[in-house]
Amino acid sequence: MMRQDVKSLDMMLDDDFTYAHIGGDLQTRPQFLNTIKKEQLVYESIAPTAVRVRVYDGLALVTGREDMRVRNSAGLSASRFDSRKSTCGVTAGGCSRRGRPSLSSP
C-alpha cells in the first residue's frame, strides 16, 4: 500500500476483499485498488503493533493494531481522529485460492 503497488495488491487480495477505512467507509476490492492507483489515498507509513496470528486448517487469521499516516490527493490527512496519525484495529485472513495465497477481510 505504501508503494502504491497496485499490481502486487491485485495478486494478493481475494476477490471478496472489503477494506474498512478508519472512518467507517467500506470499499470493495476494485474500489480500493482504484483508490490506490489514482493516489486518492497515500499511505505514508504503516506500523503494525500487538499483532497476533492464529492458524486454523489452512487459514491464517491476523489481528492487531496499526499506527498509520495517510493523506488524500489534496495532501490533507485522511484521518478523522487525529490530524497527523491514526491507530486502527486490523483483522485479516489469508488462505490459498487458485494455487496462490490471498488476503481477505471478514
Helices and strands as residue ranges (DSSP letters): H 6-12, E 18-20, E 26-28, H 29-37, E 41-56, E 59-72, E 86-97, E 100-104
